[in-house]
């Protein structure tokens, strides 16, 4: 969604045809059309196998640069930008270079998993397909006037596990209940054990969406999208440290987000 959002901005700013190569992999094993409605001005295709051969135009030496140019030319690519928002790769280019080169060349391939361009929120343009939207609406209809979202990221996200422990969420939940006894919570998590722990501790205050926790299945990805939008429809979100899922959920409808961390909850107790 972050890459597609960037493409929406690119299309709006430069008024060029944009094609998104959607790749089904073990971490996201579901076609685009099974998740979202078509987006105006964007063409989404299944990623062709030969795209794996495309090389970044900017290389570490002259020989590699010539080789990349020849290969890309044979594949119909005038310029390939490899953009890594974390900045830890040899071929990283600046965000400014992306827009400069897209304006200069005819056929550009941007290879990235990150967001680029101004971070104006275009996420409200995404529309889940009708089947998934019905599931979202059914779950959201059970919310109270004060339903708060909780996103507790676990599995392989080391930063979230280390910096957003369950204890920090417990503190924030207890504070919200102290403010209003009518408060309920929608819990989104990728860990079934965490889900059970919160339900055991807080009972019916905790609402969830029964889902397939696997990312390597179409159903698991569909359920994750429903989960994302259920989280986005709460009053505010307590999210996990450095989690894009927490961040995007808050940006879909522009709701408040606070990241549950050891430091933030400790300071609230002082």
N, C-alpha and C positions, 0 to 999 in steps of 0.2 A: 504493500500500500504506500510506503514511503517513496519508492521509486516511481510508481504510477502518479502519485501526487506531484512529484517533480516534473514528470512528463506533461501533466496538465498545465503547469506553470510555463514550461518550455513552449508548448503549443500556443498558449495565450500571448506570450511575449514576442515570439518570432513568427507566428502564423505559418509554421511549416508542418507538413504532414509528419505525424509521429506514429511509429509502429512499435508496440511493446512485445518483446519475445518472452513469453511466459514459459518458464521451465518447471516441469514437475520433477521433484527430487524427493528423497526420503523424508526431508524435513517439511515438505509442502507438497503432498502427493494428491493434488486435486486440480482439475482444469478451471481456468478463470470463469468460464460461462456457467459453471455449477455453483458459483459464489455470488457474482455481481451481475447487475444489469449492464448493458453496453454504456460506455461513456462517450459523449459527443466529441468528435474531433480526434478520437484515438482509435487505433486499430490494434487489437490484441490477437496475436497468433501463437501457436505452439512453437517453441524454440526449435528451429532446424538444427540438425546434428552438426552441419558444417560450421555453425557459428563458433564452435569450440576451437576452430583453427584461427580465428581472427586474433591478431596481435595488436598490442598497444603501439601507437605510432611513436610515442616518446620512449626511446630505449637507452640503455646504459652505455652503448658504444655504437660506432658507425656501422659495423657489419650487421649487428642485430637490427638496426634501424632500416637498412636497405632490405634485409630479409623480410621484415615486417611489412614494408611498403609493397614488395612484390606479392606476397601472400594475400594481403588485403585487396590489392588491385584485382587479382584473379577472382576474388570473392565479391567484387563489386563495392568495396568499401574504400572511400577516399581518405577517411581519417578515423582512427579508433582512440577513444578516450577511456582510460582506465582510472576511474575515480574511487579512491578509498577514503571515506570520511575520517578514518582513524589516523591516516597519514603514516602508516608504517610499511608502505610498499615503495619499491624503487620507482614505479611508474605513476605515482600519484600526481595528479594535476589539480590546480586550484579550481574553485567553483567558477571564477571569472573566466578561466580558460575554456570551460565547457560552453558557455554562451558565445564567446568569441569565435571558437572553432565551428560551432553549429551554424553561425551566421556566415562563415567564410566558405565552408565546403558543402557539396551537394548531398553526399551520402555519408552520414556520420553514424558510428556505432558507439554507444556509451555503455561501458561494462561496469556495473556498480550494484551494490546491494544497499546503498545509503541514499539519503535525501540530500538534494542540492537545490540551490536557488533560495530566494527569500522564503522564510518560513510562514508566509501567510497561509491561513488554514483553508484548504480546498477539500478537506475530508468529507464535508457535508454533501459533496457531489457524488460520493459512492452510494450506491443503492443495492442492498442485498436482493437476491432473487426473491420472488413472491413467497415461495415455500419457506425460505429461511426467515423472511420478514414476519410471516404469520407466527412462527415459533417465538420470535423476539417479542412481538406484540402480546402474545399470550402470557409470557413470563412477566413482562413489564406491567401488565394489568394487575398483578398481585402486589405491586409496590405500595407502600404507605406514602403519606405526604413527606416523610423524612426517611427515605431509604438511602443509605450511604453505600458506596461501592468499595470493595476490598479486592485488591489484586495482589495475590501472594505467589510470586514466581519462585519455583524451585527447580527440580530436575537438574539440568546441566548449567544453570546460570549461577556461577560462583559468586559474582559480585552481589547479586540479590540475596543469596543465602547468607553471605558474610555480613552484609550491611543492613539487611532488613529482616532480622530474626522474628520469630513468632511473638516473642515477648513485647516487641515494639508495637505490633498490631494489637495485642491484648490491651496495652496501655491506652491506645487511641480509642479502641472500642469501648472500654470502661468509661473513658471521659465522655464519649458521646451519649452513652446510656445515662450517665449522671446528669447531663444537661437536659435530656428528655427521655422519659421511660418508654415513650412510644417509638423510639428509634429502632429501625430494622436495617439489615445489611444484606447486600447482594455480594456473594463471594465468588470470585473467579480465581481459579488456581489450576496449575498443571500437575498437582500432586494429590492423589486420592486420600492419603494418610492425613495431610493437612486439612482437607475438607472434613474428614471425620473428627479431627481434634476440635475444630471450631464448632461443629454441630454439637458435640458432646459438652463443650463448655458453655455455649450460649443458646442451645436449643433452637426453638422456632424463630428466633430473631434472625437466624442465618438462612438465607435463601440461596439456592444454587440451581444450575441447569444440569440435568443428568446427561453426561456426555461420554464419548469415546475419547480417552486421553491420548491415543496414538496420533502422531503427526504423519505417520507413514500409511495413512488410509484416507480415502476421500471423505468418509463419514467423520473422522477425527477432525479434519480441517473445517468441514461445514459446522461442526459443533463448536469449534474454536471461534469461528466468526459470529455465531449466535451469542456465545459467551462475551465476546468483545462488545457487541452492541447492547447487550443487557447491562454491562458495566458502564457503557457510555450514557445510558439513560437514567443513571442515579443522580442524586443531588450534588454530590461531590465524591472524589475518589481518594482513598489512601492507597498509594501504589508502592511498588517495589523499586529499590534503588537500581538505576541504570537500565530499566526495562522499557523497551520501545512499546510493548503492549500496553503498559500503564499510560504512557505518554500519548499514544494515538487514541486510546479510549477517551481521554480528556479533551482531545482536540476535535473529535467528530462533531460535538455540539458545543464546544467551548466551555466546559464545566471546570470548576476548581479542582486542583489536584495537589496533594501533599504526599511526599515520599516518606514512608515510615522507615526511619533509620535509628540506630542506637543514639546518635547525637541529638536528633530532634526530640525524641521522647524523653531523654535524660534532662534536656533543658526545660521541658515542660513540667518536670517534677520538682525542679529547684524552687 
